[in-house]
Each structure stands twice: as structure tokens, then as C-alpha cells.
């Protein structure tokens, strides 16, 4: 009887949702504490600053955008690698991390006009420069909320990935 029950119910349906179950409290935390420091922000900052170096060869605007671009590109590349290798858990974690990066980007972009964030180095605000250059500095908060909306969509997409990916 037990063997029949185990083979009928199985662990497969639940197993594919374990990563989502583990990530869900983090999703709630990141969404409701937007802008608060978290340990992963140290890694995000290193990746952001490395982006300035890698994009420094493409002019001032791309140099300024490079940090943000790298925060988007880095988790996407690793997620794509895991996707190609059929490792759903890795895809989920790195797409989730992309969403968390979008939350950081939303805070940074929203701060462009008021510039209250404490910055590294010479204190030049990337988003102040970029939004000023494209005449959207007055709409910095709106730009920030657009990124925050993107973050929520990406995070919940990561949580729902077991619906779309088989491992």
C-alpha cells in the first residue's frame, strides 16, 4: 500500500518547487525592504564597479551605464549557462538575483535627482548623469519605480519557473 501511495504521489511535483519555496521569503523581504542593505549587495557593488571598467572603452554615457548594465548582464549570462546545461535551480537563483539587482537599480535611479545615497570614490552619480543627459532627471523617481516594477516581474517569474522548465 505504501509503495503504491509513494509511486502515485511521488516527490517529483514537490521537488521541482523546493527552490521557489526557499526563495519566496527572500522575495518578500527584498520587495518590502527596498533600499535596505543586504549581504548580497557587496557582490552587486563589485559587479557594478567592474561594469564601469568593462564599458569604459565605449564613451562617457556607456561608461556611466556600465555598472547598471553589468548588474543586468552578469546574472543573465550565468542563468543562460545553467539553462543550456539543464540546471533549473541555477536558472531560478540567477534570474531571482537579476530581480534583486533590479531593486538596487530602482533605488539608485530614483535617487538621481536628490542624490542622498552615499557613493564610492569621487561620488559621481551615474543615474544623475544619464538621466540629465537624456532630459529625464525630473522623472528620476518614476524611472526608479519602473525598474522596481521590472524587479517584481522578474522575481515572480523566477519563482514560477518550475512551470516552464523541466530538470
Backbone as CSV, one residue per row, in Angstrom:
resi,resn,N_x,N_y,N_z,CA_x,CA_y,CA_z,C_x,C_y,C_z
1,UNK,0.821,-1.204,0.000,0.000,0.000,0.000,0.862,1.263,0.000
2,UNK,1.888,1.291,0.871,2.749,2.463,0.933,3.493,2.681,-0.375
3,UNK,3.967,1.590,-0.992,4.681,1.706,-2.263,3.779,2.294,-3.347
4,UNK,2.524,1.864,-3.352,1.566,2.396,-4.312,1.336,3.883,-4.083
5,UNK,1.203,4.281,-2.805,0.975,5.683,-2.461,2.171,6.538,-2.882
6,UNK,3.378,6.051,-2.575,4.588,6.811,-2.913,4.735,6.931,-4.425
7,UNK,4.486,5.852,-5.153,4.634,5.938,-6.603,3.531,6.800,-7.226
8,UNK,2.353,6.802,-6.600,1.256,7.620,-7.128,1.487,9.103,-6.841
9,UNK,1.799,9.417,-5.592,2.006,10.809,-5.203,3.388,11.258,-5.632
10,UNK,4.392,10.479,-5.272,5.764,10.791,-5.655,6.265,12.081,-5.025
11,UNK,7.528,12.325,-5.199,8.123,13.561,-4.687,8.420,14.531,-5.815
12,UNK,8.309,14.095,-7.039,8.663,14.930,-8.197,7.910,16.262,-8.247
13,UNK,6.580,16.263,-8.093,5.889,17.556,-8.167,6.353,18.542,-7.099
14,UNK,6.579,18.048,-5.883,7.036,18.960,-4.827,8.490,19.345,-5.029
15,UNK,9.311,18.394,-5.425,10.749,18.631,-5.562,11.051,19.791,-6.506
16,UNK,10.303,19.886,-7.578,10.615,20.951,-8.532,10.259,22.343,-7.989
17,UNK,9.506,22.407,-6.888,9.126,23.698,-6.292,9.962,24.074,-5.068
18,UNK,10.899,23.231,-4.664,11.677,23.497,-3.453,12.420,24.828,-3.548
19,UNK,13.072,25.079,-4.660,13.815,26.339,-4.815,12.877,27.533,-4.707
20,UNK,11.708,27.447,-5.294,10.732,28.537,-5.206,10.283,28.754,-3.769
21,UNK,10.060,27.662,-3.052,9.633,27.761,-1.652,10.716,28.441,-0.820
22,UNK,11.973,28.087,-1.080,13.089,28.700,-0.344,13.256,30.169,-0.721
23,UNK,13.097,30.498,-1.999,13.301,31.881,-2.455,12.149,32.818,-2.085
24,UNK,10.954,32.272,-1.884,9.780,33.116,-1.637,9.954,34.082,-0.450
25,UNK,10.429,33.628,0.727,10.615,34.594,1.826,11.622,35.695,1.479
26,UNK,12.644,35.335,0.699,13.618,36.340,0.265,12.958,37.348,-0.674
27,UNK,12.075,36.869,-1.525,11.337,37.772,-2.425,10.538,38.778,-1.618
28,UNK,9.817,38.291,-0.634,9.024,39.190,0.223,9.934,40.185,0.924
29,UNK,11.039,39.691,1.465,11.986,40.572,2.164,12.519,41.655,1.236
30,UNK,13.032,41.264,0.074,13.635,42.242,-0.839,12.608,43.265,-1.331
31,UNK,11.398,42.814,-1.606,10.374,43.722,-2.122,9.934,44.723,-1.053
32,UNK,9.756,44.249,0.170,9.241,45.137,1.214,10.317,45.911,1.954
33,UNK,11.577,45.624,1.708,12.657,46.405,2.329,13.486,47.086,1.256
34,UNK,12.854,47.500,0.197,13.524,48.138,-0.942,14.501,49.209,-0.446
35,UNK,15.755,49.030,-0.825,16.760,50.019,-0.480,17.543,49.704,0.782
36,UNK,17.100,48.744,1.570,17.855,48.366,2.759,19.053,47.519,2.345
37,UNK,20.122,47.634,3.120,21.342,46.886,2.847,21.125,45.398,3.098
38,UNK,21.724,44.583,2.249,21.716,43.130,2.392,23.116,42.636,2.028
39,UNK,23.501,41.501,2.556,24.842,40.972,2.327,25.169,40.825,0.841
40,UNK,24.202,40.432,0.030,24.448,40.238,-1.402,24.763,41.570,-2.104
41,UNK,24.445,42.679,-1.461,24.743,43.988,-2.041,26.244,44.214,-2.202
42,UNK,27.060,43.542,-1.386,28.516,43.640,-1.566,28.925,43.070,-2.925
43,UNK,28.373,41.912,-3.272,28.661,41.314,-4.584,28.109,42.198,-5.695
44,UNK,26.907,42.725,-5.503,26.308,43.612,-6.508,27.187,44.838,-6.749
45,UNK,27.734,45.388,-5.679,28.583,46.576,-5.804,29.859,46.263,-6.578
46,UNK,30.468,45.131,-6.306,31.685,44.739,-7.030,31.372,44.563,-8.515
47,UNK,30.274,43.892,-8.811,29.871,43.677,-10.208,29.563,45.014,-10.880
48,UNK,28.882,45.908,-10.150,28.552,47.232,-10.678,29.831,47.995,-11.035
49,UNK,30.759,48.029,-10.108,32.001,48.776,-10.344,32.827,48.147,-11.455
50,UNK,32.829,46.818,-11.550,33.543,46.146,-12.649,32.923,46.529,-13.988
51,UNK,31.629,46.727,-14.000,30.950,47.136,-15.227,31.462,48.458,-15.757
52,UNK,31.794,49.379,-14.855,32.358,50.660,-15.308,33.676,50.429,-16.043
53,UNK,34.488,49.517,-15.520,35.754,49.230,-16.190,35.514,48.622,-17.569
54,UNK,34.678,47.576,-17.629,34.467,46.875,-18.895,33.812,47.737,-19.958
55,UNK,33.011,48.704,-19.560,32.322,49.559,-20.524,33.001,50.918,-20.683
56,UNK,34.160,51.109,-20.063,34.847,52.402,-20.127,35.384,52.723,-21.518
57,UNK,35.470,51.720,-22.365,36.024,51.907,-23.700,34.999,52.409,-24.713
58,UNK,33.758,52.592,-24.292,32.676,52.910,-25.216,32.099,54.311,-25.036
59,UNK,32.823,55.198,-24.402,32.367,56.571,-24.238,31.782,56.828,-22.854
60,UNK,31.581,58.103,-22.571,31.175,58.539,-21.235,29.805,58.019,-20.821
61,UNK,28.829,58.073,-21.707,27.482,57.638,-21.334,27.451,56.138,-21.040
62,UNK,28.064,55.336,-21.914,28.083,53.889,-21.705,28.925,53.547,-20.483
63,UNK,29.982,54.328,-20.245,30.777,54.144,-19.022,29.890,54.332,-17.792
64,UNK,29.084,55.369,-17.783,28.182,55.629,-16.654,27.139,54.521,-16.535
65,UNK,26.640,54.049,-17.663,25.623,52.986,-17.660,26.236,51.614,-17.395
66,UNK,27.550,51.501,-17.538,28.220,50.204,-17.448,27.983,49.449,-16.164
67,UNK,27.938,50.152,-15.055,27.691,49.484,-13.779,26.328,48.818,-13.754
68,UNK,25.325,49.564,-14.170,23.967,49.028,-14.221,23.873,47.909,-15.247
69,UNK,24.486,48.113,-16.404,24.459,47.078,-17.441,25.060,45.767,-16.935
70,UNK,26.173,45.866,-16.205,26.817,44.650,-15.701,25.956,43.971,-14.644
71,UNK,25.225,44.756,-13.843,24.323,44.161,-12.853,23.203,43.372,-13.525
72,UNK,22.896,43.720,-14.751,21.863,43.000,-15.511,22.490,41.841,-16.286
73,UNK,23.614,42.089,-16.938,24.246,41.106,-17.812,24.815,39.919,-17.033
74,UNK,25.476,40.177,-15.919,26.162,39.113,-15.176,25.218,37.985,-14.755
75,UNK,24.116,38.275,-14.039,23.229,37.157,-13.680,22.566,36.506,-14.894
76,UNK,22.316,37.289,-15.953,21.720,36.710,-17.160,22.653,35.703,-17.833
77,UNK,23.928,36.024,-17.900,24.900,35.110,-18.520,24.962,33.802,-17.746
78,UNK,25.013,33.886,-16.428,25.100,32.668,-15.626,23.789,31.880,-15.710
79,UNK,22.654,32.574,-15.694,21.359,31.895,-15.841,21.289,31.187,-17.193
80,UNK,21.770,31.844,-18.235,21.772,31.245,-19.572,22.667,30.008,-19.608
81,UNK,23.814,30.084,-18.953,24.702,28.928,-18.869,23.974,27.751,-18.215
82,UNK,23.313,28.011,-17.092,22.577,26.942,-16.409,21.423,26.429,-17.265
83,UNK,20.774,27.312,-17.997,19.683,26.893,-18.883,20.201,25.937,-19.955
84,UNK,21.333,26.285,-20.560,21.926,25.425,-21.592,22.328,24.058,-21.043
85,UNK,22.659,24.026,-19.762,23.088,22.778,-19.143,21.975,22.068,-18.383
86,UNK,20.757,22.554,-18.515,19.602,21.893,-17.936,19.525,21.915,-16.424
87,UNK,20.078,22.944,-15.800,20.073,23.046,-14.339,19.084,24.132,-13.913
88,UNK,17.829,23.720,-13.730,16.745,24.661,-13.429,16.988,25.468,-12.157
89,UNK,17.528,24.821,-11.121,17.760,25.526,-9.862,18.706,26.704,-10.073
90,UNK,19.760,26.498,-10.828,20.696,27.588,-11.123,20.029,28.705,-11.900
91,UNK,19.207,28.339,-12.874,18.475,29.350,-13.650,17.604,30.168,-12.709
92,UNK,16.852,29.485,-11.843,15.962,30.183,-10.914,16.721,31.144,-10.012
93,UNK,17.798,30.676,-9.430,18.563,31.500,-8.483,19.122,32.738,-9.177
94,UNK,19.658,32.576,-10.379,20.273,33.732,-11.041,19.246,34.671,-11.668
95,UNK,18.096,34.170,-12.085,17.024,35.069,-12.528,16.483,35.831,-11.311
96,UNK,16.370,35.140,-10.192,15.961,35.798,-8.948,16.964,36.901,-8.586
97,UNK,18.250,36.590,-8.700,19.282,37.582,-8.395,19.177,38.775,-9.344
98,UNK,18.847,38.515,-10.595,18.610,39.611,-11.540,17.501,40.519,-11.012
99,UNK,16.418,39.933,-10.535,15.329,40.727,-9.963,15.789,41.537,-8.773
100,UNK,16.606,40.942,-7.926,17.136,41.671,-6.760,18.026,42.818,-7.223
101,UNK,18.779,42.614,-8.290,19.596,43.690,-8.853,18.718,44.817,-9.393
102,UNK,17.589,44.458,-10.007,16.668,45.490,-10.484,16.138,46.336,-9.318
103,UNK,15.963,45.721,-8.155,15.552,46.510,-6.984,16.642,47.518,-6.643
104,UNK,17.909,47.073,-6.620,19.018,48.002,-6.345,19.080,49.115,-7.386
105,UNK,18.909,48.741,-8.638,18.937,49.730,-9.718,17.805,50.731,-9.527
106,UNK,16.643,50.248,-9.100,15.496,51.142,-8.904,15.787,52.189,-7.829
107,UNK,16.461,51.774,-6.784,16.806,52.710,-5.704,17.810,53.740,-6.209
108,UNK,18.818,53.280,-6.935,19.861,54.158,-7.456,19.277,55.155,-8.464
109,UNK,18.441,54.678,-9.372,17.837,55.568,-10.372,16.913,56.585,-9.713
110,UNK,16.113,56.153,-8.743,15.186,57.068,-8.067,15.917,58.156,-7.288
111,UNK,17.143,57.881,-6.892,17.948,58.829,-6.115,18.658,59.863,-6.988
112,UNK,18.550,59.749,-8.288,19.343,60.574,-9.206,19.180,62.074,-8.983
113,UNK,17.982,62.534,-8.715,17.774,63.973,-8.568,18.176,64.468,-7.180
114,UNK,17.809,63.753,-6.134,18.079,64.210,-4.771,19.479,63.839,-4.289
115,UNK,20.045,62.767,-4.828,21.405,62.303,-4.533,21.685,62.177,-3.036
116,UNK,20.877,61.373,-2.367,21.065,61.131,-0.932,21.917,59.897,-0.652
117,UNK,22.061,59.017,-1.625,22.837,57.794,-1.421,24.316,58.117,-1.248
118,UNK,24.944,57.385,-0.356,26.376,57.526,-0.166,27.074,56.693,-1.238
119,UNK,27.923,57.321,-2.029,28.552,56.650,-3.167,30.033,56.426,-2.918
120,UNK,30.597,55.483,-3.653,32.036,55.213,-3.587,32.823,56.235,-4.397
121,UNK,34.100,56.284,-4.118,35.013,57.079,-4.946,34.726,58.557,-4.940
122,UNK,34.700,59.108,-6.144,34.547,60.558,-6.280,33.095,61.009,-6.136
123,UNK,32.195,60.093,-5.913,30.813,60.461,-5.636,29.990,60.865,-6.836
124,UNK,30.455,60.567,-8.059,29.653,60.887,-9.232,28.488,59.908,-9.317
125,UNK,27.322,60.445,-9.501,26.091,59.658,-9.524,25.773,59.277,-10.968
126,UNK,25.914,57.978,-11.297,25.702,57.500,-12.664,24.327,57.902,-13.194
127,UNK,23.305,57.646,-12.391,21.941,57.898,-12.854,21.638,59.384,-12.965
128,UNK,22.262,60.211,-12.142,22.096,61.656,-12.288,22.645,62.086,-13.642
129,UNK,23.827,61.579,-13.972,24.451,61.916,-15.250,23.595,61.424,-16.415
130,UNK,23.191,60.139,-16.374,22.461,59.557,-17.509,21.089,60.202,-17.699
131,UNK,20.346,60.354,-16.627,19.007,60.947,-16.756,19.080,62.420,-17.147
132,UNK,20.097,63.110,-16.664,20.291,64.505,-17.066,20.617,64.578,-18.560
133,UNK,21.440,63.656,-19.021,21.848,63.636,-20.429,20.665,63.386,-21.371
134,UNK,19.682,62.587,-20.918,18.524,62.290,-21.771,17.276,63.077,-21.342
135,UNK,17.506,64.135,-20.564,16.449,65.052,-20.122,15.316,64.369,-19.354
136,UNK,15.657,63.418,-18.512,14.657,62.749,-17.681,14.961,62.868,-16.192
137,UNK,15.884,63.747,-15.818,16.271,63.862,-14.422,15.083,64.213,-13.530
138,UNK,14.186,65.035,-14.012,13.000,65.412,-13.225,12.076,64.218,-12.983
139,UNK,12.264,63.143,-13.739,11.411,61.955,-13.628,12.163,60.777,-12.996
140,UNK,13.197,61.076,-12.217,14.042,60.032,-11.640,13.235,59.048,-10.795
141,UNK,12.318,59.546,-9.987,11.513,58.634,-9.154,10.678,57.697,-10.012
142,UNK,10.102,58.226,-11.078,9.301,57.394,-11.977,10.166,56.319,-12.619
143,UNK,11.356,56.693,-13.058,12.288,55.720,-13.637,12.608,54.639,-12.595
144,UNK,12.828,55.067,-11.364,13.087,54.117,-10.283,11.935,53.156,-10.088
145,UNK,10.706,53.667,-10.125,9.547,52.786,-9.946,9.337,51.856,-11.140
146,UNK,9.743,52.280,-12.314,9.682,51.388,-13.481,10.634,50.215,-13.269
147,UNK,11.846,50.496,-12.806,12.791,49.425,-12.505,12.279,48.534,-11.371
148,UNK,11.623,49.132,-10.384,11.078,48.349,-9.281,9.970,47.415,-9.786
149,UNK,9.139,47.912,-10.684,8.113,47.065,-11.293,8.732,45.920,-12.073
150,UNK,9.808,46.226,-12.802,10.518,45.173,-13.537,11.082,44.144,-12.560
151,UNK,11.579,44.616,-11.421,12.130,43.711,-10.406,11.074,42.735,-9.915
152,UNK,9.893,43.236,-9.629,8.815,42.377,-9.135,8.449,41.333,-10.190
153,UNK,8.342,41.754,-11.435,8.011,40.817,-12.517,9.093,39.742,-12.643
154,UNK,10.351,40.129,-12.626,11.455,39.180,-12.784,11.519,38.220,-11.593
155,UNK,11.342,38.734,-10.384,11.382,37.884,-9.192,10.262,36.846,-9.241
156,UNK,9.051,37.273,-9.563,7.953,36.308,-9.606,8.073,35.361,-10.808
157,UNK,8.678,35.808,-11.874,8.981,34.904,-12.987,9.934,33.810,-12.511
158,UNK,10.961,34.208,-11.747,11.915,33.228,-11.211,11.204,32.223,-10.309
159,UNK,10.285,32.706,-9.494,9.563,31.806,-8.592,8.652,30.842,-9.349
160,UNK,8.159,31.255,-10.507,7.240,30.423,-11.296,7.943,29.590,-12.370
161,UNK,9.254,29.682,-12.434,9.989,28.932,-13.460,9.736,27.421,-13.470
162,UNK,9.466,26.784,-12.354,9.173,25.335,-12.424,7.991,24.998,-13.324
163,UNK,7.130,25.960,-13.574,6.031,25.712,-14.510,6.524,25.548,-15.943
164,UNK,7.662,26.149,-16.241,8.149,26.223,-17.617,9.363,25.359,-17.904
165,UNK,10.137,25.037,-16.864,11.387,24.299,-17.070,11.328,22.936,-16.408
166,UNK,11.830,21.949,-17.088,11.978,20.605,-16.521,13.444,20.409,-16.166
167,UNK,13.677,19.654,-15.108,15.074,19.372,-14.732,15.356,17.922,-14.934
